Amino acid sequence: MAALVGIARDKDVSGYIGDGSNRWPAVIGRHLDLPVAAISPADAGEHFGWLAAFIATDSPASSTLTRELVGWQPTHPGLIDDLDKGHYFHNPAAPE
């Protein structure tokens, strides 16, 4: 998440690739007070750098199998709750 926040700040837009139908990205524009916009697949590498391939992939994830096999239950906040806490969005201290 920190890398995505940094990219959004650097580019002045919180982007997602294509039509946003893939299930990997979390678009975080409201926390950064930035516009949210589609980035074309052709421009994704330039915009997102090394993260582009990951962000473009439809990667649905579920903890259902882990919960069933080993009885694991999450104890930390989910992504949305974690983002809402705001710690990803604090500006780093300016160099002196």
C-alpha positions in Angstrom: 0.0 0.0 0.0 2.8 2.4 0.8 4.2 2.0 -2.7 0.7 2.8 -4.2 0.3 5.8 -2.0 3.8 7.1 -3.1 2.9 6.6 -6.8 -0.4 8.4 -6.4 1.3 11.3 -4.7 4.0 11.5 -7.4 1.5 11.3 -10.3 -1.2 13.4 -8.6 -3.8 10.8 -9.4 -4.8 7.5 -7.7 -5.0 5.2 -10.7 -6.4 1.8 -11.6 -5.7 -0.1 -14.8 -8.3 -0.4 -17.5 -11.9 -0.6 -16.5 -11.0 -1.5 -12.9 -12.7 -4.9 -13.1 -9.7 -6.8 -11.7 -10.0 -7.7 -8.1 -6.5 -6.7 -6.9 -6.3 -3.0 -6.6 -7.4 -0.8 -3.8 -8.0 2.7 -5.1 -7.2 5.2 -2.4 -7.9 8.7 -3.9 -10.3 9.9 -1.2 -7.7 9.5 1.6 -5.1 11.5 -0.5 -7.6 14.1 -1.8 -6.6 13.1 -5.3 -8.7 12.3 -8.3 -9.2 8.6 -9.2 -8.7 7.7 -12.8 -8.3 4.8 -15.2 -4.8 4.2 -16.6 -4.7 2.4 -19.9 -3.0 -0.9 -20.0 -0.5 0.5 -22.5 0.5 3.2 -20.0 0.4 1.1 -16.9 4.2 0.3 -16.9 5.1 4.0 -17.1 2.6 5.0 -14.5 3.0 2.2 -11.9 6.6 1.0 -12.7 7.4 -2.4 -11.3 4.0 -2.8 -9.7 2.1 -2.6 -13.0 2.1 -6.4 -13.7 0.7 -7.1 -10.2 -1.9 -4.4 -10.4 -3.1 -5.5 -13.8 -3.6 -9.1 -12.7 -7.0 -10.3 -11.6 -6.1 -11.9 -8.3 -9.1 -12.8 -6.2 -8.0 -14.0 -2.8 -9.9 -15.7 0.0 -8.9 -17.0 3.4 -11.7 -19.6 3.3 -9.4 -22.6 2.6 -6.9 -21.5 5.3 -9.7 -21.0 7.8 -11.1 -24.5 7.0 -7.8 -26.4 7.0 -6.1 -24.9 10.0 -8.8 -23.2 11.9 -7.2 -19.7 11.4 -9.3 -16.7 12.1 -8.1 -13.2 11.2 -7.4 -10.9 14.2 -6.3 -7.7 12.4 -8.4 -5.2 10.5 -9.3 -5.9 6.9 -7.9 -3.7 4.1 -10.7 -1.0 4.2 -10.6 -0.7 8.0 -6.8 -0.5 7.8 -6.8 2.2 5.2 -9.4 4.1 7.2 -7.0 4.3 10.1 -5.0 6.6 8.0 -1.4 5.6 8.8 -0.6 5.0 5.1 -1.4 8.5 4.3 0.7 10.6 6.7 3.3 12.7 4.8 6.8 11.7 5.8 8.8 14.3 7.6 10.5 16.7 5.4 14.3 16.5 5.4 15.9 19.2 7.4 
